[in-house]
Every structure is written in structure tokens, then in C-alpha cells.
Amino acid sequence: MTDKYQVFLISDATGETLDRIFLALKSQFTNFQYDKKEYVFVRTEQQIDKIIKECDKLNNSIILYTIVETKLAKYVSDKSEEKNIPCFGILGDLILTFSKLLHQKASHKPSAQHVLDK
């Protein structure tokens, strides 16, 4: 019997990026049974605490997140580690690496890709 996983997708914006990444990820596994919970526009530690509490109550929880604000991303990572919940920040390392390559500081603004020029 295959274990069923509880996948928590946490985004500080619309969740579109994370949803696409999860779609690509799950397509790589033929026998991946899961329930998915999506949390969008998550921007406070209190919101994270509620999500972590819910994850902790369930078996086989996994967290994937796209949170660009550094302090909040670290908070998600630290809290999930405290509860031994596997947690994967999707954008953090990419932003850091690009920042170094481009010799630019990242804005770390949620929804930056949705900003329209005047």
C-alpha cells in the first residue's frame, strides 16, 4: 500500500508559480497519492503558525513554499524543522544565486511578476 501525503502549498502571492511547479513535480511520480491544501497571500507569522499546526496534526505532511520575504521564509523553514515536517523553499536558493550572478540585490517583494508598468 502506498502512503498518502498531505501536501501544503504556501505562497505569499497568488500561488500560481507554486502550483505550476507542483504540477511538474508530481508528474514525475506515477504512484504519488496526496491531498493538496493551498494557502495564498500568506504574509504573517501568525498565518504560518496556523498552517504548521495543521501540518503537525496530520501524517505525511510536506510543505512547499514560495515566500520571497527572507525573514518569513526563514520562519517557515525553522518552524517546520522544529516539527520535523519536510519543507522546501522553491525560490530562495534561486533568488540568492541570481542575486550573486547579477550583482544585484533582489527586491524580495511578493507578486513582483504581476506589477504592471505605467
ABEGO torsion letter per residue (X at the ends): XBBBBBBBBBBABAGAAAAAAAAAAAAABAABBBBBBBBBGBABAAAAAAAAAAAAABBGBBBBBBBABAAAAAAAAAAAAAAGBBBBBAAAAAAAAAAAAAGBBBAGBBGAAABBBX
